[in-house]
């Protein structure tokens, strides 16, 4: 019983100390994201022909967000097609980087 109380006290004190350290770390990213959205909104309101507001973008993409795997038309792929295209781009980039870096490392060791 005493061991459980001591353990609970240690966890509570550790949790309070961790919260004191991370409170600022949690708040700062939220302020940054809100600042970006506010900046986006200001630019969108001044150039409404060129750029939609964040709320307009959310409304226009709400169906895609709620149903990501649906195929709608030929020009609009489902989520898995977009994911595969992205992974293909990452793989091609990695292979091109490796193809140029590995020979450079091999020739550097020979010199």
C-alpha positions, 0 to 999 in steps of 0.5 A: 500500500505504501509502495503504491502511494509512493509510486503515485506521488512520484508519477504525479510529481514527474507529470507536473514537472513534465507539464511545466516544461512542455506547456510552452512547446505545445502552445507555440506550434498552435500559435504558429498554425493559427498565424499561418491560417490568419495570414492566409485569410488576409491574403485571400481576402485581399486577392479573392480572385486568385486565392480562396479563403481557408473556409472556402477551401475546407468546404470545397474539399470536404467531400474528398476529406470525408471519403478519400478512397472514392473515385469520382471521375477520370481526372480525380484519382482516389487516395491510393492512386495519389499515395502510390504516385507520391511514393513513386516520386520518393523512390525515384528521388532516392534512387537518383540520389543514391546513384550519384552519391554512392559512386562519389563515395567509392571514388573518394576512398580510392584517391 
